[in-house]
Amino acid sequence: MDIFEESVYEYQDCRGQYQQPLGVASRAIPNSAMTASSYFVKREPYMARLYDPASAWTPKIQNAYEWLQIDLGRQYIVTKLHTQGRRGSDEYVSEFFLEYSDDGRTWRQYTNRFGIAEMFVGNDNDSDEKRITLIYPIIARYVRFNPQRWNMVISLRVDVTGCPYQPVTSSFAGAGYIEYDLSQQEIQTVEDLLELRFKTNFPHGVMFYASGNQGDFLVLQMSRGYLNVSIDLGSTQKDSGVTEVTAGSLLDDDQWHDVIIRRDHRKLKIVVDRLVNEVETNGLFYRLDLDKFIDVGGVQHFMQDGIKVKYNFNGCIQNVNFNGGKLLADSQATTLNPSIKIYNEVGTYCGTSAATPITFPSLASYIQFTATSSTGIQAQMEFRTHDRDGLLIYHPMSTDGSGLKVIIDENGFISYSIVSTSQQLIEDVVRNNDVTRASNSFADGLWHTLYIEVTKTKVNCTVDRNVKVSDRSLDIIPGTTYYIGGHELFNGFRGCMRNIYVAGRIQDLDKVFESAAVNKGADVGTCAIRDSEMFGVSFLTAAYQVSCMMFKLYSDIEGLETATIDPDGSGPLAPFKVSCDKEADTGQIITYVGHDSQDWVTIDGYQDPGSYVRLIKYSTDDMKGLEEVIERADTCRQYIEYQCNNSKLLAPVGGDNVDKYVRSYGWWVGRTYQPMYYWGGAAPGSGKCSCGLEEKGCVGSSSTCNCDAGLNEQMSDKGYLVHKEYLPVMELRFGDTGTLTDTKVAKHKLDPLECRGDNLFDNTVTFNMPDANLEFPTFDAKNAGDIWFQFKTTATDGVMVHCIGDTDFIEIRLFQSDTVQFRYDVGNGVSVLPFKAPAPLNDDQWHTVHMEKNRKQAYLKIDDFTEVVNNEDSDLIRLLDLKSPLSIGSLVDYNDGYVGCIRGLRVNGILMDMASKLRGTEVYGVIEGCIGKCASNPCFNGGTCREGYYRYTCDCSYTPWRGWNCGREVGVNLKTNYMVRYEFDETQGLSATDFQYATIGFSTKMKQGILMQIRSVEYPDYISVELNNNGGVKVVFDVGFQREEVNTPNINVDFANTQVHVATIRRSDRGRRVFVQVDNYPPVDHTFPVSEQSDTILDKPKYLYVGNNDTSNTNSGFEGCIYRMQVDNIFPLKRAFQDPQPSYLKLMPEGAVKEDMCGFEEVTASPEPIKTRPIRGELQNVTYPHAPPQELSQEEKIIIGVSLSFFFVLVIIILVFVFRSRFEGGDYETEEAIGAEFADDADTAVVLNQTGLPNMTTKFEYFM
């Protein structure tokens, strides 16, 4: 397969057979999760469900800015889109954009391989389903359909297909990284696939690094907001195999970015957010040889091939899948593989949040904030632009003519000027001194951080790491207004900003339209500047793929192909030709880097050791490009062969005239420029050929190589050089080939460098019992310590962390649903550091807690809110002395427990593996994962489960059922003169003019009666559902155009058979179409032949009747049981029997109509087994000194002995008494009649008997 060919890409975790519709059509996604920019009544967003015959979503305004949004409830891999128009209306959407988001606030458009918004082709009629497969799937929780072209009006029904996204996350703070040792499992590939996601707000950092001993490497690193991908499949001294590609831009925007890197031999394809770079790797090799390390998130040191930056990655990485291996999942396994090591701080969560950007599209755009500060003028922001000479900040002071102005000047530098109230002028310029910069201007399209503070004694202006501080006396009186991005007196700023602080407080850019700010033309939520619109900067795109993996990924040619790769894309390394192949059995990409010495070359007349020099010229002159290919390869190797006739190869050299550093006649030189005294098939430092390491040995008496036997016949030594840290072969040196007139001769052959592979590219538990906990080693915070975790709960209170000593303790608890308290005692009394959130924290969403305690202060930060701090009294500083295990989930005595989920627990930077404590055993009240009670769907019949984690409740409000699990039918048993009347008003539903849906369950033996009737009072209109004379169901309409009757098909089934049935009625197309079905029998689907102008509306409905109405003959009513009744969102029977009974419901005759379950039994969920905490002994403080028990005194021993003797004697006496009573009870005494054996019959025997019974009068009975 040609990796350069455009084809649908499937993630390893979401192959076709695992893809399923995500719940729009099936109604698994609730109505509340479907929202829109606007909508008509009866065209609400929740009606936009695929296949829904009733309606569709239609916005009020018909323009290209309307959208339909779906909250999928969690992150999914979205692979397909499904659209329909509104059936029977000729209304449909023909073209649309797709947007997606993880948080519902920051949206991104789906773009094609060129970075341009993809215009999807939708429907061409109102009924057929259009299925669209995304070339590259997206990972999102929220999706938006943005119609661009439509027929008639916008009408849309949708669904999406995909797979649940299972994130495995590692977060890095710039010091930690994960290392995978490949020394025992070297990787050699010609095809590679690397998938990962990342987010960061830092522009620099090594994200992924893989290397081999032969010099192959694969590097992913952030540099100035770009993703630089470097790969080296093999280099020689002259021809570098390093290929560098720059992909994406502005990737430090704190958003998730998807990276797919595919290599097939020398074809390399790098896809970042669907933006495609295709190159061919440099050098002659196509195999990636990796046998050293793979590092994720950083490296131990930066003096390694391919690394251009001096920072480790700071951010989050998810789901690193490399050639089928799930690297992050392996690193988070309970039993860590010895070959995997985690250095420093690596978390399993992602605590960063995306900053909302704002775009200033024109010179007239600006934002005005009102803020005050008593200490001076202070502002901070992040900005990016390509324009120069634009205003960033303007702050007028209280005196005319005084103020602060900060601009980007004509040189792209940051220039500020201050005019004090005494008209003193201060000016200065901050230049970009970054040595890695592509430009010395700040107008380079990258994000920069500006901070300026002006006080009465100091001016501090800092841009990135460029600082200008001036100490001076200033007369300033700060004003109250800050203009950001523009002002009518100055040239405006064109570009983007985020994280704006004014007067020391961050400004919520999501609320700039409210009264706190004045917005003049700025666009919130996006950063939409284009390079072509800006001044003086253009960006290049690589003309070739960066590796064989990317090349082969889109190639439909099997086998070996010639390609040109550019390892650094548009970087300084030149592209070069390679050959790319893909192994059929393993799918591994092989990169071959060719050179000028692949054919046989004869050597003759070079006698001195190493006198013959052959410099290998690879297909690239840039060694760095070839090194890039090698370093990014899993493994690399190179076949080498030497044929000789009485010409030695690695035999030791003797003689006084020979350089003492020359060890043999021949050797080769790799990219380390060291002489290598071993041959193909042998190991470095062995000084042998492959035969010298084999059991049979070499020819003759030689212990090194066959050629070293000195025989006057043709011999050869050959094999693969496999240690890629030395590859490729850059130079060959030979000797001992005599003169041109003797028989000594040799020849050599070196195959292309062959590199295989290309590596270019959660610990959660649930506490479901309030006295459950997990225990970890004592919290060590004698000098300082911190705890970090995330929680998700619906509980209002609970202790999440607790640890105690003799008197000291720490405690983190959730208090009254919106407050997190850090309580502690370091010997000077209990201190409480609370943080009260602006919204409840028990909203069943993840929240972050970071607590730190050191000698000087206590620190608590929740989510991204401003931290709260308690400064300790410097005179009362004492170390925190704790002794108990660290209890997670409750107090150490199991009280005041927390119920909910906790993940990513880190103590002093070390991840506490909570899940490992649960595997292979059962822990009371704690389970792995975040699984609540609602996960088992305990609520029946559409009831909503309210999570409680150790319990649940079912909300049956919007179902016709009631009961604990919504499993109890609500019905009414009616006689012919009984009825239920529901009166509509403006506050009770169906005050509109039509109904769309109704279900009615019934059981009867009489073929008559009204099941449901809706009637108007002002007009003679009504809609009635009744039993007909055939035992079927009929629906009668008299709503204005004429009286119509729709009957269920006559299928010889009498529904008046005392069995339970359910009738379903649906109306659509503004009432012109009716669907009626009973149970699963064939339905009737009838469309009235009336025009669109006809009156099909039930005008002003007043009453809904059940069983009968107040105009019918009382003997013609329904007799039987009616249940499960629903009319749109109204449940008449359920409301009729609620306590107290609503005033708009009447049961007639009063007191006679009773609730009935119509023969059904209530369905309940199986009760969970009662759990009790296992009994454990008293907590013992093992830190106390252990004192052995004292020996008993003589008197104590005598007392104990006498007491025990008395006890034993007493026991013996009791036993004797019990056994004696037992034996006496065993004697058998009969009460049989004496003398009965002499009687002639039974009657006589009764008379003659002598028993122990009381005396009885003897009587005779005679029969006459």
PEQUI-V633049 format. One record per backbone hydrogen bond with DSSP energy under -0.5 kcal/mol. CO is the residue of the C=O (numbers start at 0). NH is the residue of the N-H. If there is no record, write none. Layout:
co=[CO;CO]
nh=[NH;NH]
This chain:
co=[0;0;1;4;8;10;14;15;19;22;22;23;27;29;30;32;32;34;39;42;43;44;46;47;48;50;53;56;57;60;62;66;67;68;69;69;74;75;75;76;76;77;78;79;80;81;82;83;84;85;85;89;90;91;92;93;94;94;95;96;97;98;99;100;100;104;107;109;111;112;115;117;119;119;128;129;129;131;131;134;137;137;139;140;141;142;143;143;144;144;145;148;148;150;150;152;155;156;157;158;159;160;160;161;162;163;164;166;167;169;170;171;173;176;177;178;178;179;179;181;186;188;189;189;189;191;192;193;194;195;196;197;198;199;202;204;204;205;206;207;208;209;210;210;211;213;215;215;216;217;218;219;219;220;221;222;224;225;225;226;226;227;227;228;229;230;231;231;231;237;238;240;240;240;242;243;244;244;246;256;257;258;259;260;261;262;262;263;264;264;265;266;266;267;267;268;268;269;269;270;270;271;273;274;276;277;278;278;279;280;284;285;286;286;287;287;287;288;289;291;291;292;293;294;295;296;301;303;305;310;312;313;314;315;316;317;318;319;319;319;320;320;321;324;324;325;326;327;329;333;336;338;340;340;342;343;344;344;346;354;356;357;358;358;359;361;365;366;366;367;368;368;376;377;378;379;380;381;382;383;384;389;391;392;393;394;398;401;402;403;404;405;405;406;406;407;407;408;408;411;412;412;413;414;415;416;417;417;418;419;423;423;425;427;428;429;430;433;439;441;447;447;448;449;450;451;452;453;455;456;457;458;459;460;461;462;464;465;467;469;469;471;473;474;476;479;481;481;482;482;483;484;486;489;490;492;493;494;495;496;497;498;499;500;501;504;506;507;508;510;513;515;516;517;517;518;519;520;521;522;529;529;530;533;543;544;546;547;547;547;548;548;549;549;550;550;551;552;553;553;554;555;560;562;563;564;565;567;567;575;577;578;579;580;582;587;588;588;589;589;590;590;590;590;591;591;591;592;592;593;596;600;602;604;605;606;607;610;611;612;613;614;615;615;616;618;620;621;621;622;622;622;623;624;624;625;625;626;627;628;628;629;629;630;630;631;633;633;633;634;636;637;638;639;640;641;642;643;644;648;650;654;658;660;662;664;666;667;668;668;669;673;674;675;675;676;678;679;682;687;688;689;690;698;701;703;703;705;706;710;710;712;714;716;718;719;719;720;721;722;722;723;724;725;727;729;730;731;732;733;736;738;744;745;746;747;748;752;752;752;753;754;754;755;755;755;761;762;763;764;765;765;766;768;769;773;775;778;780;782;784;785;786;787;788;789;790;791;792;795;797;797;798;799;800;801;802;803;803;807;808;809;810;811;811;812;813;814;814;815;816;816;817;818;818;819;820;820;821;822;823;824;828;830;831;832;834;834;846;847;848;849;850;851;852;855;856;857;858;859;860;861;867;868;869;871;872;873;878;879;884;885;885;886;886;887;888;890;894;895;898;899;900;901;902;904;905;905;906;909;910;911;912;913;914;914;917;920;922;924;924;925;926;928;929;931;932;933;939;942;943;944;945;947;950;952;952;953;954;955;961;962;963;964;966;966;967;968;969;970;971;971;973;974;975;978;979;980;980;981;981;984;992;995;996;997;998;999;1000;1001;1002;1003;1005;1008;1008;1009;1011;1012;1013;1014;1014;1020;1021;1022;1023;1023;1024;1024;1025;1027;1030;1031;1032;1033;1034;1035;1036;1037;1041;1043;1045;1048;1051;1052;1054;1060;1061;1062;1063;1064;1065;1067;1068;1071;1072;1073;1074;1075;1076;1077;1083;1083;1085;1085;1087;1090;1093;1094;1096;1099;1101;1102;1103;1104;1105;1106;1106;1108;1112;1113;1117;1118;1118;1119;1120;1121;1122;1125;1126;1129;1130;1131;1132;1134;1134;1137;1141;1143;1145;1145;1147;1148;1148;1151;1153;1155;1156;1161;1178;1179;1180;1184;1185;1192;1193;1194;1195;1196;1197;1198;1199;1200;1201;1202;1203;1204;1205;1206;1207;1208;1209;1210;1211;1212;1213;1214;1215;1216;1217;1218;1219;1220;1222;1223;1226;1233;1234;1235;1240;1241;1242;1243;1244;1249;1256;1259;1261]
nh=[554;555;4;6;136;13;17;18;161;27;28;26;29;32;33;34;70;68;42;57;46;47;48;157;51;52;1068;155;39;62;65;36;144;34;71;142;164;77;139;78;162;137;133;160;131;158;129;156;86;88;90;91;85;150;122;121;147;148;119;145;109;143;107;140;141;106;99;117;114;275;111;119;95;121;130;82;131;80;133;8;77;139;75;71;100;69;98;145;67;146;96;93;94;91;152;154;56;83;49;81;21;78;79;19;76;165;166;168;318;316;346;314;311;342;295;180;340;181;293;184;289;287;264;588;589;262;322;260;320;258;317;256;315;253;224;206;221;312;296;219;294;217;291;292;214;724;211;630;231;209;229;206;207;227;204;225;250;222;227;228;246;220;229;244;218;242;216;629;632;239;235;232;625;628;230;570;228;246;226;197;272;195;270;193;268;191;548;266;547;548;280;263;551;278;545;261;270;271;276;259;272;274;275;271;269;544;267;546;575;564;591;590;288;755;188;633;634;634;186;181;182;210;179;208;177;312;303;306;307;205;173;200;171;198;169;196;320;321;326;327;194;322;324;321;326;329;330;331;332;335;339;180;178;342;176;345;172;175;170;356;524;496;360;522;494;364;519;368;483;517;370;481;453;502;451;500;449;497;447;495;444;407;484;405;482;403;401;396;418;394;416;391;392;408;414;388;389;388;411;441;408;414;429;406;427;404;419;425;402;422;419;425;417;415;430;413;432;436;431;443;382;449;463;380;461;378;459;376;473;471;454;469;452;467;450;465;466;462;460;458;471;473;475;420;397;370;368;483;393;484;366;492;489;486;390;494;386;359;383;357;381;500;506;379;504;501;508;510;511;513;516;369;518;367;519;520;365;360;523;358;532;533;533;535;278;565;550;263;266;551;262;552;267;553;3;553;554;2;1;2;1;557;579;577;544;575;568;244;570;564;562;591;560;589;586;582;190;756;286;580;285;286;592;754;284;578;593;283;752;618;749;747;745;606;736;735;610;612;733;614;731;616;237;617;595;576;622;624;625;240;241;626;627;240;628;233;629;630;631;231;232;215;632;216;217;758;186;288;289;755;753;720;750;718;748;716;746;714;744;665;664;657;661;662;652;609;732;675;729;730;672;669;676;667;677;686;681;689;685;678;691;692;693;701;697;688;691;708;709;645;712;645;643;641;639;680;721;637;723;725;726;213;213;670;729;615;668;613;666;611;604;741;644;602;642;600;640;285;592;754;636;287;590;188;189;633;763;903;928;901;767;926;899;771;896;887;885;780;879;854;852;907;850;905;848;902;846;900;843;816;799;813;897;888;811;886;809;882;883;804;824;802;822;799;800;820;797;817;818;817;840;841;836;814;820;834;812;822;832;810;830;808;825;823;833;821;819;836;790;862;788;860;786;858;784;871;853;869;851;867;849;864;859;870;857;873;875;876;880;881;886;775;887;801;888;773;897;893;890;798;794;766;791;764;789;911;787;907;909;906;912;913;916;916;917;918;920;922;925;767;768;922;765;930;931;934;935;936;942;944;954;946;952;949;947;945;954;955;943;958;967;965;953;939;968;1162;961;970;1123;1155;973;1121;1119;977;1116;1147;1105;982;1145;983;1103;987;1097;1066;1127;1064;1125;1062;1122;1060;1120;1057;1007;1010;1026;1106;1024;1104;1022;1101;1102;1015;1037;1013;1025;1035;1010;1011;1033;1030;1054;1027;1047;1025;1045;1023;1043;1021;1038;1036;1034;1050;1053;1054;1056;1001;1078;999;1076;997;1074;1072;1071;1087;1067;1085;1065;1083;1063;1080;1075;1085;1073;1087;1089;1093;1095;1040;1098;1016;983;1014;981;1012;979;1009;1117;1111;1115;1116;1119;1004;1005;973;1002;971;1000;998;1129;1126;1134;1135;1136;1137;1141;1139;1144;982;980;1147;978;1151;1152;1153;972;970;1159;1163;1180;1181;1183;1186;1187;1196;1197;1198;1199;1200;1201;1202;1203;1204;1205;1206;1207;1208;1209;1210;1211;1212;1213;1214;1215;1216;1217;1218;1219;1220;1221;1222;1223;1224;1225;1226;1228;1249;1237;1238;1244;1245;1246;1247;1248;1233;1258;1261;1263]
